[in-house]
Amino acid sequence: ALKDGMSEKVEVATKFGQRIVDGKRVVSSEPVHVRAACEESLKRLGVDCIDLYFQHRVDTRLPIEVTVSP
């Protein structure tokens, strides 16, 4: 985790798009999974903000407009 003010000195980047289902990695870009992955990353990294959040794998089942919808 980025402690002692280090998050102010670096740009924090992480990715989303895969999750584990029944022990297997699956591509998942539904907005609910994107938000959950973001919240998990924030907690795991120990920061309040992610500067660059990018999609690791393209979910061909969903249009990108659905993935990034509010």
C-alpha positions as CSV (number, residue, x, y, z in Angstrom):
1,A,0.0,0.0,0.0
2,L,1.0,3.6,-0.6
3,K,1.6,5.0,2.9
4,D,3.1,8.1,4.4
5,G,1.9,10.5,1.6
6,M,3.5,8.5,-1.2
7,S,0.2,8.5,-3.2
8,E,0.7,12.3,-3.6
9,K,4.1,11.7,-5.2
10,V,3.1,9.0,-7.7
11,E,0.3,8.3,-10.2
12,V,-1.7,5.2,-9.2
13,A,-2.8,2.9,-12.0
14,T,-4.5,-0.4,-11.9
15,K,-6.7,-2.5,-14.1
16,F,-10.0,-4.4,-14.1
17,G,-11.8,-6.9,-16.3
18,Q,-11.1,-10.3,-14.9
19,R,-12.6,-12.1,-11.9
20,I,-12.6,-15.7,-10.6
21,V,-15.8,-17.8,-10.9
22,D,-15.8,-21.4,-9.8
23,G,-12.0,-21.3,-9.7
24,K,-11.6,-20.0,-13.3
25,R,-10.7,-16.6,-14.6
26,V,-13.5,-15.0,-16.6
27,V,-13.7,-11.7,-18.4
28,S,-16.2,-9.5,-16.7
29,S,-16.9,-5.9,-17.5
30,E,-20.4,-5.4,-16.2
31,P,-20.6,-2.1,-14.3
32,V,-21.4,-3.8,-11.0
33,H,-18.2,-5.8,-11.3
34,V,-16.1,-2.8,-12.4
35,R,-17.3,-0.9,-9.3
36,A,-16.6,-3.8,-7.0
37,A,-13.1,-4.3,-8.5
38,C,-12.4,-0.6,-8.1
39,E,-13.4,-0.6,-4.5
40,E,-11.3,-3.7,-3.8
41,S,-8.3,-2.1,-5.5
42,L,-8.7,1.1,-3.5
43,K,-8.8,-0.9,-0.3
44,R,-5.9,-3.2,-1.3
45,L,-3.7,-0.3,-2.4
46,G,-4.6,1.8,0.6
47,V,-5.5,4.9,-1.4
48,D,-8.5,7.2,-1.8
49,C,-8.1,7.7,-5.6
50,I,-7.0,5.8,-8.6
51,D,-5.5,8.1,-11.3
52,L,-5.6,5.6,-14.2
53,Y,-8.1,2.7,-14.2
54,F,-8.0,0.7,-17.4
55,Q,-9.7,-2.4,-18.8
56,H,-7.3,-5.4,-18.8
57,R,-9.4,-7.6,-21.1
58,V,-12.1,-6.6,-23.5
59,D,-15.5,-8.2,-22.7
60,T,-16.9,-8.9,-26.1
61,R,-20.4,-9.6,-24.6
62,L,-20.8,-5.9,-23.7
63,P,-20.5,-2.7,-25.6
64,I,-17.9,-0.4,-24.0
65,E,-20.7,2.2,-23.5
66,V,-22.3,-0.2,-21.0
67,T,-19.1,-0.9,-19.2
68,V,-18.3,2.8,-18.6
69,S,-21.9,4.0,-17.9
70,P,-22.4,5.7,-14.6
